[in-house]
């Protein structure tokens, strides 16, 4: 994720990033591994009432 080297992100930071995106840790990992599409991500946020549908 970082362009500064091959460092892993610790679980605490990973959890904070997931919360900021309004995702569970598992969902966030799927998002960064490109297993969760933008459309699926937006659908989750709509279902959870985080954003309004278009």
Rosetta constraint file for C-alpha pairs under 8 A:
AtomPair CA 2 CA 6 HARMONIC 7.56 0.50
AtomPair CA 2 CA 7 HARMONIC 7.59 0.50
AtomPair CA 9 CA 13 HARMONIC 6.49 0.50
AtomPair CA 9 CA 14 HARMONIC 6.39 0.50
AtomPair CA 10 CA 14 HARMONIC 6.23 0.50
AtomPair CA 11 CA 15 HARMONIC 6.01 0.50
AtomPair CA 12 CA 16 HARMONIC 6.34 0.50
AtomPair CA 13 CA 17 HARMONIC 6.14 0.50
AtomPair CA 14 CA 18 HARMONIC 6.19 0.50
AtomPair CA 14 CA 25 HARMONIC 7.32 0.50
AtomPair CA 15 CA 19 HARMONIC 6.19 0.50
AtomPair CA 15 CA 24 HARMONIC 7.95 0.50
AtomPair CA 15 CA 25 HARMONIC 5.98 0.50
AtomPair CA 16 CA 20 HARMONIC 6.13 0.50
AtomPair CA 17 CA 21 HARMONIC 6.37 0.50
AtomPair CA 18 CA 22 HARMONIC 6.18 0.50
AtomPair CA 18 CA 23 HARMONIC 5.10 0.50
AtomPair CA 18 CA 24 HARMONIC 5.97 0.50
AtomPair CA 18 CA 25 HARMONIC 5.58 0.50
AtomPair CA 18 CA 27 HARMONIC 7.92 0.50
AtomPair CA 18 CA 28 HARMONIC 5.36 0.50
AtomPair CA 19 CA 23 HARMONIC 5.66 0.50
AtomPair CA 19 CA 24 HARMONIC 6.87 0.50
AtomPair CA 19 CA 25 HARMONIC 7.91 0.50
AtomPair CA 21 CA 28 HARMONIC 7.71 0.50
AtomPair CA 22 CA 45 HARMONIC 7.39 0.50
AtomPair CA 22 CA 50 HARMONIC 7.83 0.50
AtomPair CA 23 CA 27 HARMONIC 5.69 0.50
AtomPair CA 23 CA 28 HARMONIC 5.71 0.50
AtomPair CA 24 CA 28 HARMONIC 6.05 0.50
AtomPair CA 25 CA 29 HARMONIC 6.18 0.50
AtomPair CA 26 CA 30 HARMONIC 6.33 0.50
AtomPair CA 27 CA 31 HARMONIC 6.20 0.50
AtomPair CA 27 CA 36 HARMONIC 7.50 0.50
AtomPair CA 28 CA 32 HARMONIC 6.30 0.50
AtomPair CA 29 CA 33 HARMONIC 6.05 0.50
AtomPair CA 30 CA 34 HARMONIC 6.14 0.50
AtomPair CA 30 CA 35 HARMONIC 4.87 0.50
AtomPair CA 30 CA 36 HARMONIC 5.34 0.50
AtomPair CA 31 CA 35 HARMONIC 5.81 0.50
AtomPair CA 31 CA 36 HARMONIC 4.61 0.50
AtomPair CA 31 CA 37 HARMONIC 6.86 0.50
AtomPair CA 31 CA 41 HARMONIC 7.70 0.50
AtomPair CA 32 CA 36 HARMONIC 7.88 0.50
AtomPair CA 36 CA 40 HARMONIC 6.10 0.50
AtomPair CA 36 CA 41 HARMONIC 6.44 0.50
AtomPair CA 37 CA 41 HARMONIC 6.10 0.50
AtomPair CA 38 CA 42 HARMONIC 6.10 0.50
AtomPair CA 39 CA 43 HARMONIC 6.10 0.50
AtomPair CA 40 CA 44 HARMONIC 6.24 0.50
AtomPair CA 41 CA 45 HARMONIC 6.44 0.50
AtomPair CA 42 CA 46 HARMONIC 6.20 0.50
AtomPair CA 42 CA 51 HARMONIC 7.98 0.50
AtomPair CA 43 CA 47 HARMONIC 6.11 0.50
AtomPair CA 43 CA 53 HARMONIC 7.97 0.50
AtomPair CA 44 CA 48 HARMONIC 6.20 0.50
AtomPair CA 45 CA 49 HARMONIC 6.16 0.50
AtomPair CA 45 CA 50 HARMONIC 5.05 0.50
AtomPair CA 45 CA 51 HARMONIC 5.77 0.50
AtomPair CA 46 CA 50 HARMONIC 5.89 0.50
AtomPair CA 46 CA 51 HARMONIC 5.10 0.50
AtomPair CA 46 CA 52 HARMONIC 5.67 0.50
AtomPair CA 46 CA 53 HARMONIC 5.86 0.50
